[in-house]
Structures are given as structure tokens and as C-alpha cells.
Amino acid sequence: MEIRSFTIQTLERLPYYLHYMESRETEDVSSRDLANALGLNEVQVRKDLAAVSSKAGRPRRGFERKPLIRDIREALGFGRMDEAVIVGVGHLGTALINYKGFRELGLRIVAGFDLQVEDEIWVNETPVFSSDRLKNLIPRLNVKMAILTVNSENAQAVCDELVAAGIRAIWNFSQVMLNVPDNVIVRNENMAASLAVLSEYLSTGNNK
């Protein structure tokens, strides 16, 4: 099978394309359709579809919808199951463990770690261990992805432990920018920044 790579920006847009096309029953879909429906630039959408589709678009008809859905799902990793650990099993960490939608997206949380756990507990079907077992267990689990939901004060120290244990991808829900080696990727989900943008929009009267 051909291995293709995509920019992060393209990957961020693909779920929106997928949702739109799965809600339609037409035989074909065009870049103009998607651009108009999602408020995006048509040229950019056309480039995204050309990068992901295994079949070229047809003049005046666009792309065949069902094969394109298949290609996008493959690009998003829906056909494989990645495994991850979660560090920080408080309210947010527990909610993420309990989120059943991860399975549909190709992600399985195999273990959690938390400072407040002395031995081992279970959250649904996921074992949660004391954080001091992180260095030994992650290599044994052969997991390369971690979800970080610890507080800001401990985030960098925990990040360093994760990298030392072999983690190469971190989904960061802490409120700090992490320093990692070049061979480690970090995806930040900063709720404070998102809330600030929404709050600023409301306070400036742009909601009228």
C-alpha cells in the first residue's frame, strides 16, 4: 500500500470534510461544495482532496464520494488502533478515559498514571497506576503516545519522564508549553487560550 504524508493543517481539516460527506447521499462531491459548506478556501480544499484521494477528481463532477470517504478515514487512522497512556487521572483525565468515542477514532487508552494512586485502581476497563511506576511500565507496554493532564507545575517534569520512557507523541492538556527533543511531537489543547478568544469576542461586542 502506498504511504502518503499530509501536513498538520490538512489533517486538521479532514474530519470536517468527512463529517460533511458522511451526512450526504450524493454520488459525487466537489471542492466547491465543501468550501462553500464549510466556509473554506476552494483552492485549499482542492489541494487537500488531491493529496488524500487515491482517485483523481473528474471535471464538472468532482470526486466520487464513497471512495473519498474511505481515503479520508484511512488518512485519519480510523483503520488502525493506536494505544496511549494518560498521566493525571483527575476530573479531566477520568473523563477522557471514559470517552467511548476514542475507540471509533482509532485510539485505545491502555493505562493511566496518577500521583494520588498508591497501588492500582481501575477506571472502567483501564488500569491506573501510581506515577512512580511510569518509567518501568511504559516500555513494557510498548506505548509511544501519552495524554498529559497534570497541573502546570508538574507538566515539564512528567514530560521529561515520558520522553525518557520512550514516548514520542504527547497530547498536552496542561497549560504550559513543553520542551521536547526534535524526535517528539506535542499537540497542545489549551482550554484557557480557547476560552480567552471566546470571552474577548463577547466582550468587544462582536456578537451583535
Beta strands, then each sheet from edge to edge (+ up, - down):
strand 1: 28-29
strand 2: 63-64
strand 3: 82-87
strand 4: 107-114
strand 5: 120-123
strand 6: 126-130
strand 7: 145-148
strand 8: 169-172
strand 9: 185-188
sheet 1: 1+ 2-
sheet 2: 5+ 6- 4- 3- 7- 8- 9-
end
